[in-house]
């Protein structure tokens, strides 16, 4: 036991880093286990889209959306999501797959929808980057369309 205490006192920064990383890992696993929404890999998202009616909500900004998005996706930027909840209300009981560029903006969007009473919310893990890495099809929208 004395050796551990000596190690900790001699390497306090390493011990602090270990404690922080351990805390963050435990937090991540706990949040994933008790999350009200499920993360789907691009492959699992395709399987879900092929077997169920899935509404895809892309929470990226319009200038990102037009460069490439999943077919039939609805573009509702994260910053405007709360204001546009009424337009998504008709999909409240449907499966919603939320997408962003890397999977980080879609997580708070999922939480917003869950808090608004949406029941079947899914997050595309890795976002459009992962989708494109899997070579899945994307649709490019002309800048001149409104």
Buried (B, 14 or more C-beta within 10 A) or exposed (E): EEEEEEEEEEEEEEBEEEEEEEEEEEEEEEEEEEBEBBBBBBEBBBEBBEEEEBBBBBBBBEEBBBBBBBEEBBBBBBEEBEEEBEEBEEBBEBBBBBBBBEBEBBBBBBBBBBEBEBEBBBBBBBBBBBBBEEEBEBEEBEEEEE
